[in-house]
């Protein structure tokens, strides 16, 4: 009976780990899809800005306010991408060195790039 109990415990632990990893993978995939959507929106916004600048070159009166608003939208999307990337790194157990900004594993005590002590 002791062997069977140990086996069942190991199987149960393995199933829990597998389930957790699957959940993490799904969450990471959803976040990556959101990042991809934001990158496409940024590209569209840049194309829009380019068209406005070209129309301005051709003599159309282009509102600088519209250009500024579009640039602010792009900046906000880049900030959102940065936050989403940080979420992915947190799920993966990756941090950044405060000195050189290299990605490092959660368990690291020192940065492998610059030697900075990780707090």
Buried (B, 14 or more C-beta within 10 A) or exposed (E): EEEEEEEEEEEEEEEEEEEEEEEBEEEBEEBEEBBEEBEEBBEEBEEBBEEBEEEBEEEEEBEEEEBEEBEEBBEEBEEBBEEBEEBBBEBEEBBBBEEEEEEBEEEEEEBEEEEBEBE
